[in-house]
Amino acid sequence: MSSEISVEGLLPLDAAAELERLAAEIAKHDKAYHQDDAPSISDAEYDALRRRNDAIEAAFPELVRADSPSNRVGSAVRDGFSKIVHARPMLSLNNAFSDEDVVGFFDRIRRFMNLPDNEVIELFAEPKIDGLSVSLRYEDQRLVHAATRGDGAVGEDVTQNIRTIDDIPVSLPGSAPALVEVRGEVYMGKGDFLDLNRRQEEAGAKTFANPRNAAAGSLRQLDSAVTANRPLRFFGYAWGDLSAPLGDTVEDVRQCFADWGVQLNEPSRVCNSAEEILAYYHDIIAMRAELPFDLDGTVYKVNRLDWHERLGAVSRAPRWAIAHKFPAEQAETRLNSITIQVGRTGTLTPVANLEPVNVGGVMVSRATLHNEDEIARKDVREGDWVVVQRAGDVIPQVVSVIAGRREAGSEAYVFPDRCPECGSHAVREDGEVARRCSGGLICPAQAVERLKHFVSRDAFDIEGFGGRNIETFWADGLIKTPADIFRLEAHRDVLTTREGWGEKSVVNLFEALRARRRIELPRFVFALGIRQVGQATARLLARHYGSLPALLDAMSMAQDSDTEAYRSLVDIDGIGPGVADDLLAFFAEQHNIDAVLDLADLIDVEAFDLLDTTESPVAGKTVVFTGSLETMGRSEAKARAESLGAKVSGSVSKKTDIVVAGPGAGSKLKKAEELGVDVMSEQAWLDLIDGY
């Protein structure tokens, strides 16, 4: 499939709106992949978002946003790590998805450098390892620090963790330059990955979705002892800062790496034409399943380093290299049955139970069917033969039904309108693709998953009380609601007789529970597991309402959308009607309110602790930012305003005190002028808060 995407007929207004949506969605997935090591979509789906964004920007260059994904590499440094500024940026690569794209890469190089048609363009081809990019800096032949790619300009300092990887030399021979940065990929071999997951499962710990996630999660540990126990490896294939040249070609540099003891990503090949490159690509695909490491494509680099200098880079990628991505791996198998899974927020997700089949070296027996619309669109039925793919090694999915192999008498699948776990109505709201159980905490599937969420790290963070304990305690009737967790001390005699629970284990659990009987309001709200209420939204609510009683009162009054309480809720910047509806739906259920009040009786929920902002000129004022900010990001501006006691809103109303308007301000500025709200420039705003 070519990377060309049609934007014919797209109007400028629609293009601007879509670019805004794509920027936000791609940023969300960048964070999931680069910071959290937990991608939520496949590589193919992510690449499609990128290509759509690039196509619209090419058609409407005047609409390119300051936060455009085309200007961004990776994601910001995760909390907990110190930062290292890269001496030379760690760029990403543009992608090729078809033979035409590869031919186009040759043509662009030839045009850019004005080369004659008979000039040979020599490319170095190598496997594209699916791991975590890092840069190793050696000074006087000694490893001094190591950093992840981060956002391309600033990475995470992972030096101590890198030193635990046997593949990485801590010193280079005397022939190496005084300063050299070796760049490459930390990865985990397929066999090592399976062994690690088996050990994790036996220990009752988290298992990893794929080798890339395992490698990234293992390297980005705050405790290097954890990293030392993980089977990580390293391939070197690029370079950064240098005090002396390493040769004239990419091939020369790789030979230096090999002489220094740096492992190389092989098999590689020097190619002189698009035909040779494509032959290499198909050879790698043929041997992919047999290689001991995961790949997600191949990489082609202009071999001559003097041409690198001439070609330079554009935006986030060099002109002299390109990544040729693999298509999603597919296989054919029989769909034996369709079952429904109920998630923590009540979403009913259809799952295809398959005759086990090998897809790219991994045995697949289950695959997602996404939702009832997808089942109907593809006309998937139990007993069908289907095409299954692993796109980016995230979640196997059913691609299509194989025509002509359907059994006689086959009947269309009827999606249930009742929850298979509790029998409550499964409701599909207008505009939604998902059907959800209305049972809430009375639904066993939701209750168990909500309780797991409740004790998780970012919620109540109850040490030593993981998902398996929740499941067994639930099954045995020891806990049904969050409050029951804090009543476990009443079951001391029962707990000490349970398998695996000695006196010391029980004492440790009770100490962990006592340590969590006092909790900050944002954590409490997040722990409730309300749909669309993540950590950031929970903090917004805590900041806006201040205390749990105030929040509960507001949620009761806001049930009527004609009230000031409702308008105040949706006016919180970052909330909006969609989030508000899910929030109010939770508090509309009496059993949810009873569970919250029952829990609040057993613990101390701290009111939100605002800094002393009595001297701040914007304390207590409602501020709206609109248009483009030129000296700071929107998130930074909001955080700074909130730290000074201001409330940041997403819309202008008669309650707005200040509108900070940058270039491109539109309807919000107009409304502010109509209402007589104080409007100021970004510089005037900075002058106002200067010194506070």
C-alpha positions in Angstrom: 0.0 0.0 0.0 1.4 3.4 -0.9 1.8 6.0 1.7 -0.1 8.5 -0.4 -3.5 9.5 1.2 -6.1 11.5 -0.7 -7.3 14.8 0.9 -9.3 15.8 -2.1 -12.4 17.8 -1.2 -11.1 18.6 2.3 -12.0 22.2 3.2 -9.6 24.4 5.2 -11.8 24.5 8.3 -12.2 20.8 8.4 -8.5 20.3 7.8 -7.6 22.5 10.7 -10.0 20.6 13.0 -8.6 17.3 11.9 -5.0 18.5 12.4 -6.0 19.5 15.9 -7.5 16.1 16.6 -4.5 14.2 15.1 -2.0 16.2 17.1 -3.8 15.3 20.3 -4.3 11.7 19.4 -0.7 11.1 18.2 0.7 12.9 21.3 -1.4 10.5 23.5 0.0 7.5 21.7 3.5 8.8 21.8 3.3 9.1 25.5 1.8 5.5 25.8 4.7 4.1 23.7 7.7 6.2 24.7 7.0 7.0 28.3 4.6 4.3 29.6 5.9 1.4 27.5 2.3 0.4 27.0 1.1 1.1 23.4 -2.7 1.0 23.0 -2.8 0.7 19.2 -0.8 -1.2 16.6 2.2 0.2 14.7 0.2 0.1 11.5 -2.7 2.1 13.1 -0.2 4.6 14.5 1.6 5.0 11.1 -1.8 5.6 9.4 -2.4 8.5 11.8 1.0 9.9 11.0 0.5 9.6 7.2 -2.9 11.2 7.4 -1.4 14.2 9.3 1.5 14.5 6.8 -0.9 14.4 3.9 -3.1 17.2 5.3 -0.1 19.3 6.2 1.3 18.9 2.6 -2.1 20.0 1.2 -2.5 22.9 3.7 1.0 24.1 4.7 -0.5 27.3 6.1 -2.3 25.2 8.7 0.7 23.4 10.2 0.4 23.6 14.0 3.1 24.6 16.5 2.5 21.2 18.2 2.5 19.3 14.9 3.6 15.6 15.2 5.8 16.2 12.2 8.0 18.5 14.4 8.1 16.0 17.3 10.2 13.0 18.1 9.3 10.5 20.8 7.9 11.9 24.1 9.1 13.9 27.1 11.2 12.4 29.8 9.3 10.4 32.4 9.2 11.5 36.0 11.8 9.8 38.3 14.8 10.1 35.8 17.3 13.0 35.6 17.7 14.5 32.1 20.5 14.4 29.7 20.6 16.9 26.8 21.8 15.2 23.6 24.8 16.9 22.0 23.3 16.0 18.6 19.5 15.4 18.3 18.4 11.8 18.2 16.1 12.0 15.2 13.4 9.6 14.1 13.0 8.1 10.6 10.5 8.6 7.8 8.7 5.5 6.8 8.2 3.6 3.5 5.3 1.2 3.2 5.4 0.0 -0.4 7.8 -0.7 -3.3 6.8 2.7 -4.7 7.8 4.4 -1.6 11.3 2.9 -1.8 11.7 3.9 -5.4 10.5 7.3 -4.4 13.3 7.5 -1.8 15.9 6.9 -4.5 14.3 9.5 -6.7 14.2 12.1 -3.9 17.9 11.7 -3.2 18.8 12.0 -6.9 16.7 15.1 -7.3 17.9 16.8 -4.1 21.5 16.3 -5.0 21.0 16.8 -8.7 22.7 13.5 -9.5 22.9 12.2 -13.1 20.7 9.2 -14.0 23.8 6.9 -14.2 25.2 7.9 -10.8 25.0 4.9 -8.4 23.3 5.6 -5.1 24.8 3.1 -2.7 22.6 2.3 0.3 23.4 0.3 3.4 20.5 -2.0 4.5 20.0 -3.4 8.0 17.3 -4.9 10.1 15.1 -2.5 12.2 15.2 -3.8 15.7 12.0 -3.3 17.8 13.5 -2.0 21.1 14.3 1.2 23.0 16.7 3.7 21.4 19.7 4.8 23.6 22.9 6.8 23.2 26.1 5.8 24.9 28.7 8.5 25.4 32.4 7.6 25.8 35.0 10.1 26.9 38.7 9.0 26.9 37.4 5.5 25.9 35.3 5.2 29.1 31.5 5.0 29.3 30.5 8.2 31.1 26.7 8.3 30.6 23.8 6.8 28.7 20.4 8.3 27.7 17.2 7.2 26.1 16.0 9.1 23.0 13.3 11.0 25.0 11.9 13.7 22.8 15.0 13.7 20.6 16.6 16.7 22.3 16.5 15.5 25.9 16.6 11.9 27.2 16.4 10.0 30.4 19.7 9.3 32.3 19.8 5.4 32.4 23.6 5.1 32.9 23.5 2.8 35.9 21.0 0.5 34.2 23.0 0.4 31.0 26.1 -0.7 32.9 24.3 -3.9 33.8 24.0 -5.0 30.2 26.8 -7.4 29.2 26.5 -6.5 25.5 27.7 -3.0 26.2 31.4 -2.4 26.7 32.2 -0.1 29.6 35.5 0.9 27.9 36.7 1.1 24.3 40.2 0.3 23.0 42.8 3.0 22.7 42.2 3.3 18.9 38.8 4.8 19.6 38.4 8.6 19.4 38.6 10.6 22.7 34.9 11.4 22.3 32.3 9.1 20.7 28.6 8.5 21.1 27.5 5.0 20.1 23.7 4.9 19.4 21.6 1.9 19.0 18.8 -0.2 20.4 18.3 -2.0 23.8 16.2 -5.1 23.1 15.2 -8.5 24.5 15.6 -11.7 22.6 12.5 -13.8 21.9 13.6 -16.7 24.0 14.7 -14.5 26.9 11.3 -12.7 26.7 9.4 -16.0 27.1 11.6 -17.0 30.0 11.1 -13.7 31.7 7.3 -13.8 31.3 7.3 -17.3 32.8 9.3 -16.2 35.8 7.0 -13.1 36.2 3.9 -15.3 36.1 5.3 -17.8 38.6 6.1 -14.9 41.0 2.6 -13.4 40.5 4.1 -10.3 38.9 3.1 -8.3 35.8 3.8 -10.0 32.5 4.8 -8.1 29.3 2.9 -7.9 26.0 5.9 -8.2 23.8 9.7 -8.1 23.8 9.8 -4.4 23.1 7.7 -3.5 26.1 9.7 -5.9 28.3 13.0 -4.3 27.2 11.7 -0.7 27.6 10.1 -1.5 31.0 13.3 -3.3 32.2 15.7 -0.5 31.2 13.6 2.3 32.7 13.7 1.0 36.2 14.5 3.4 39.0 16.3 0.5 40.7 19.2 -0.8 38.6 19.2 -4.1 40.5 15.9 -4.9 38.7 17.4 -4.1 35.3 20.4 -6.3 36.2 18.1 -9.3 36.6 16.5 -8.8 33.2 18.1 -10.4 30.0 18.7 -7.2 28.0 20.9 -6.9 24.9 22.2 -4.1 22.7 22.8 -3.5 19.0 24.8 -0.5 17.9 24.0 1.0 14.4 24.4 4.8 14.6 26.5 7.5 16.2 26.1 11.0 17.7 28.9 13.3 18.9 32.4 12.5 17.6 35.8 14.1 18.2 37.2 12.4 15.0 35.7 10.7 11.9 35.2 7.0 12.0 35.4 6.5 8.2 33.9 7.5 4.9 30.8 5.2 4.9 28.2 3.7 7.2 30.0 0.4 6.5 33.3 1.8 7.9 31.6 3.0 11.1 30.0 -0.4 11.7 33.4 -2.0 11.3 34.7 0.3 14.0 31.9 -0.7 16.3 32.6 -4.4 15.7 36.3 -3.8 16.5 35.3 -2.2 19.8 33.2 -5.1 20.8 29.8 -3.5 20.1 27.3 -6.0 18.8 25.7 -5.2 15.3 22.2 -5.8 14.0 22.7 -8.4 11.2 22.2 -9.5 8.5 23.1 -6.3 6.7 23.9 -5.6 3.0 25.2 -2.9 0.7 22.7 -2.3 -2.2 23.1 -0.3 -5.4 19.5 -0.1 -6.6 15.9 -0.2 -5.6 15.7 -3.7 -7.0 18.5 -4.9 -4.7 17.0 -3.1 -1.7 13.6 -4.8 -2.3 15.3 -8.2 -2.7 16.9 -7.6 0.7 13.6 -6.6 2.2 11.9 -9.8 1.1 14.8 -11.9 2.3 14.5 -10.4 5.8 10.7 -11.1 5.8 11.4 -14.7 4.8 13.8 -15.2 7.7 12.0 -13.0 10.2 10.4 -15.8 12.2 13.8 -17.6 12.6 15.7 -14.6 13.9 16.2 -14.5 17.7 15.0 -10.9 18.0 11.9 -9.0 17.0 11.9 -6.7 13.9 9.4 -4.2 12.7 11.0 -3.4 9.4 14.3 -2.7 7.6 16.4 0.5 7.4 18.2 2.0 4.4 20.9 4.6 4.8 23.0 6.4 2.2 26.3 4.7 2.6 28.5 7.7 1.8 28.9 10.0 4.9 29.8 13.1 2.8 26.4 12.7 1.2 24.8 12.7 4.7 26.1 16.2 5.2 24.7 17.4 1.9 21.3 15.8 2.4 20.9 17.0 6.0 17.5 16.6 7.7 14.0 17.8 7.4 11.8 18.3 10.5 12.2 15.2 12.7 14.0 12.9 10.3 17.2 12.8 8.1 16.8 12.9 4.3 19.5 10.2 4.0 17.7 7.3 5.7 14.3 5.7 5.6 12.6 2.8 7.5 10.7 0.2 5.4 8.0 -1.1 7.7 6.7 -4.7 7.6 3.1 -5.4 6.8 1.0 -6.8 9.6 1.7 -10.6 9.9 -1.4 -12.6 9.0 -2.6 -16.2 9.1 -5.8 -18.2 8.5 -7.7 -20.2 11.1 -11.1 -21.2 12.3 -13.2 -19.0 14.6 -14.7 -21.5 17.1 -16.8 -19.1 19.2 -17.4 -15.5 20.2 -17.4 -14.6 23.9 -17.9 -11.3 25.6 -15.5 -9.7 28.1 -16.6 -7.0 30.5 -14.1 -4.4 31.4 -13.6 -2.2 34.4 -15.8 0.5 33.1 -18.5 -2.0 31.9 -17.5 -2.1 28.2 -18.6 -5.2 26.5 -15.8 -6.4 24.2 -16.3 -9.3 21.8 -13.4 -11.8 21.6 -12.8 -14.4 18.9 -11.8 -17.8 20.3 -9.7 -19.3 17.6 -8.2 -22.6 16.6 -4.6 -21.9 17.7 -2.4 -20.7 14.8 1.2 -19.5 14.4 1.3 -15.8 13.5 4.8 -14.6 13.0 6.3 -17.1 15.5 3.6 -16.6 18.2 0.8 -19.0 18.8 -2.5 -17.0 18.8 -5.8 -18.5 20.1 -7.7 -15.3 20.9 -8.2 -12.1 19.0 -10.3 -8.9 19.4 -13.4 -8.3 17.3 -13.5 -4.7 18.6 -17.2 -4.0 18.9 -20.6 -5.1 17.5 -20.4 -2.7 14.5 -17.2 -4.4 13.4 -18.8 -7.8 13.7 -21.7 -6.7 11.6 -19.6 -4.9 9.0 -17.3 -7.9 8.5 -20.2 -10.4 9.0 -18.1 -12.5 11.4 -19.9 -15.7 12.5 -19.0 -18.6 14.8 -17.5 -21.4 12.7 -16.1 -19.0 10.0 -12.6 -19.3 8.6 -10.9 -15.9 9.2 -7.7 -14.0 8.5 -5.9 -13.0 11.8 -3.1 -10.5 12.1 -0.7 -9.3 14.7 -0.3 -5.6 13.8 2.6 -4.2 15.8 2.4 -7.1 18.3 -0.2 -5.3 20.4 -3.4 -7.3 20.2 -4.2 -9.9 17.6 -7.3 -9.0 15.5 -9.6 -10.6 13.1 -9.1 -8.8 9.7 -11.7 -10.5 7.5 -13.8 -13.6 6.8 -12.5 -16.0 4.1 -15.1 -16.1 1.4 -16.4 -19.4 0.3 -15.5 -21.3 3.4 -18.6 -20.6 5.5 -20.5 -23.6 6.8 -24.1 -24.2 5.6 -26.7 -23.1 8.0 -24.4 -20.5 9.6 -26.3 -17.7 11.5 -25.4 -14.1 12.0 -24.0 -13.3 15.5 -26.4 -11.5 17.7 -24.7 -9.1 20.1 -26.1 -9.4 23.7 -28.1 -6.6 25.2 -27.6 -8.0 28.7 -24.3 -8.2 30.6 -23.1 -11.8 30.6 -21.7 -11.4 34.1 -24.6 -9.9 36.1 -27.5 -9.8 33.7 -27.9 -6.0 33.9 -28.9 -4.1 30.7 -26.0 -3.5 28.3 -26.7 0.0 27.0 -25.3 1.7 23.9 -25.6 5.5 24.1 -26.1 7.7 21.0 -22.9 8.3 19.2 -21.0 5.5 21.0 -19.6 2.4 19.4 -19.3 0.4 22.7 -22.1 -1.2 24.6 -21.7 -1.0 28.4 -23.1 -2.9 31.4 -25.2 -0.6 33.6 -24.6 -2.7 36.7 -21.6 -0.7 38.0 -20.2 -2.1 41.3 -22.9 -4.8 41.5 -21.4 -6.4 38.3 -18.8 -9.0 39.3 -16.6 -8.3 36.3 -16.6 -4.6 36.9 -16.3 -4.9 40.7 -13.2 -7.1 40.5 -11.5 -4.9 37.9 -12.5 -1.8 39.7 -11.1 -3.2 43.0 -7.8 -4.0 41.2 -7.7 -0.5 39.9 -8.6 0.8 43.4 -5.4 -0.8 45.0 -3.1 0.0 42.0 0.0 2.2 42.2 -1.5 5.5 41.1 -4.7 5.0 43.2 -4.5 3.8 46.8 -1.2 2.0 46.1 -1.7 -0.7 48.8 1.7 -2.5 49.0 1.6 -6.2 48.6 -2.1 -6.4 47.7 -2.2 -7.2 44.1 -4.7 -8.4 41.5 -4.6 -12.1 42.5 -5.4 -11.3 46.1 -8.4 -9.2 44.9 -9.7 -12.1 42.8 -9.4 -14.7 45.6 -10.7 -12.5 48.3 -13.7 -11.5 46.1 -14.4 -15.2 45.3 -14.3 -16.1 49.0 -16.6 -13.2 49.9 -14.1 -11.3 52.0 -14.4 -8.1 49.9 -17.2 -6.8 47.7 -16.7 -3.0 47.9 -13.6 -0.8 48.4 -14.6 -0.2 52.0 -14.4 -4.0 52.6 -10.6 -3.8 52.0 -10.2 -1.6 55.1 -12.4 -4.0 57.1 -10.1 -7.0 56.5 -8.6 -6.7 60.0 -11.9 -8.1 61.2 -11.0 -11.3 59.3 -7.6 -11.8 60.9 -8.2 -15.3 62.1 -9.5 -16.4 58.6 -6.6 -14.8 56.8 -3.8 -16.4 58.9 -5.2 -19.8 58.0 -5.2 -19.2 54.3 -2.6 -20.9 52.1 0.4 -18.5 51.6 -0.7 -16.2 54.3 1.3 -16.5 57.5 1.2 -14.3 60.5 3.9 -12.0 59.1 2.1 -11.6 55.7 -1.1 -10.7 57.5 0.7 -8.1 59.7 2.4 -6.6 56.7 -1.0 -6.3 54.9 -2.6 -4.6 57.9 0.3 -2.1 58.2 0.0 -1.3 54.5 -3.8 -0.7 54.9 -3.2 1.6 57.9 -0.7 3.6 55.9 -3.4 4.2 53.3 -6.2 5.3 55.6 -5.2 8.9 54.8 -5.2 9.8 51.1 -5.2 12.9 49.0 -8.4 13.8 47.2 -7.0 13.4 43.6 -5.9 9.9 44.4 -9.3 9.1 46.0 -11.2 10.3 42.9 -8.9 8.5 40.5 -9.3 5.3 42.6 -13.0 5.2 42.0 -12.4 4.0 38.5 -14.9 6.4 36.8 -14.9 6.2 33.0 -12.7 9.0 31.4 -11.5 10.2 34.9 -7.8 9.6 34.8 -5.2 11.1 37.1 -5.2 14.5 35.3 -9.0 14.8 35.4 -9.1 13.7 39.0 -6.7 16.5 39.9 -8.7 19.0 38.0 -11.8 18.0 40.0 -10.0 18.1 43.3 -8.6 21.5 42.5 -11.9 22.9 41.5 -14.1 21.5 44.3 -11.4 21.3 47.1 -13.0 18.6 49.3 -14.9 15.3 49.0 -18.1 16.7 50.5 -18.1 19.7 48.1 -17.5 17.3 45.2 -20.4 15.1 46.2 -22.7 18.0 46.7 -21.8 19.4 43.3 -22.3 16.1 41.6 -25.8 15.8 43.1 -26.8 19.4 42.0 -25.2 19.0 38.5 -27.5 16.0 37.7 -29.8 18.7 36.2 -28.1 20.1 33.1 -30.0 23.4 33.5 -28.3 24.2 36.8 -25.3 26.5 37.6 -23.6 23.4 39.1 -23.7 21.6 35.7 -22.4 24.7 33.8 -19.6 25.1 36.4 -18.6 21.4 35.9 -18.4 21.5 32.1 -16.7 24.9 32.2 -13.6 23.3 33.9 -10.9 23.3 31.3 -10.2 19.7 30.4 -13.6 18.4 31.5 -16.3 19.1 28.9 -19.7 17.5 28.3 -18.4 14.0 27.5 -16.4 13.6 30.7 -19.1 15.3 32.7 -21.7 12.8 31.5 -19.6 9.8 32.6 -18.9 11.5 35.9 -22.5 12.3 36.6 -23.7 8.8 35.4 -21.4 7.3 38.1 -22.9 9.5 40.9 -26.4 9.0 39.6 -26.3 5.4 40.8 -27.2 5.2 44.5 -25.1 2.1 45.0 -22.0 4.0 43.9 -22.8 6.9 46.3 -23.3 4.4 49.1 -20.0 2.8 48.3 -18.2 6.1 48.3 -19.7 7.2 51.6 -19.1 3.8 53.2 -15.4 4.1 52.2 -15.1 7.8 53.4 -16.3 6.7 56.9 -13.3 4.4 57.2 -10.6 6.7 55.9 -9.5 10.3 55.9 -9.7 12.0 52.5 -7.6 15.1 52.6 -8.9 18.3 51.1 -6.9 19.5 48.2 -3.9 21.5 49.4 -3.6 24.7 47.5 -0.4 26.7 47.9 -0.6 30.0 49.7 -1.5 32.3 46.9 -3.0 35.2 48.8 -0.4 37.6 47.4 -0.9 36.4 43.8 -2.5 38.9 41.5 -4.6 36.1 39.8 -5.6 34.1 43.0 -9.3 33.1 42.7 -9.6 34.5 39.2 -10.9 32.4 36.2 -8.5 32.5 33.3 -8.9 31.3 29.7 -6.0 30.8 27.3 -6.8 31.1 23.6 -4.8 31.3 20.4 -1.1 30.2 20.0 1.2 30.8 22.9 4.7 31.7 21.7 7.0 31.5 24.8 5.5 28.5 26.6 3.3 25.5 26.0 -0.4 25.5 26.8 0.1 22.9 29.6 2.9 25.0 31.2 0.7 28.1 31.1 -2.2 26.3 32.7 0.0 24.7 35.4 1.6 28.1 36.2 -1.8 29.8 36.4 -3.2 27.1 38.7 -0.1 27.2 40.9 -0.9 30.9 41.5 -4.4 30.1 42.6 -6.2 30.8 39.4 -8.8 28.5 37.9 -8.3 27.7 34.2 -11.4 27.3 32.1 -11.8 26.1 28.6 -14.6 28.5 27.6 -15.4 32.2 28.1 -18.4 33.2 30.2 -19.6 36.1 32.4 -17.6 34.5 35.2 -14.3 34.7 33.3 -11.9 37.3 34.7 -9.0 37.2 32.2 -8.6 36.0 28.6 -5.0 35.6 27.5 -5.1 35.8 23.7 -2.3 34.8 21.4 -2.1 34.8 17.6 -5.0 33.0 15.9 -7.4 33.6 18.7 -11.0 33.3 17.4 -14.4 32.9 18.9 -13.2 33.0 22.5 -11.6 36.4 21.9 -14.7 37.7 20.2 -17.0 36.5 23.1 -14.6 38.0 25.7 -14.9 41.4 23.9 -18.7 41.1 23.8 -18.8 40.4 27.5 -16.3 43.0 28.5 -13.8 40.5 29.9 -10.3 41.7 30.5 -8.2 40.6 27.5 -4.4 40.7 27.5 -1.5 39.5 25.4 0.8 36.6 26.5 3.5 39.2 27.3 1.1 41.2 29.4 0.1 38.0 31.3 3.7 37.2 31.9 4.3 40.7 33.2 1.3 40.4 35.5 2.5 37.2 37.2 6.3 38.1 37.1 7.9 37.6 40.5 5.1 35.4 41.9 
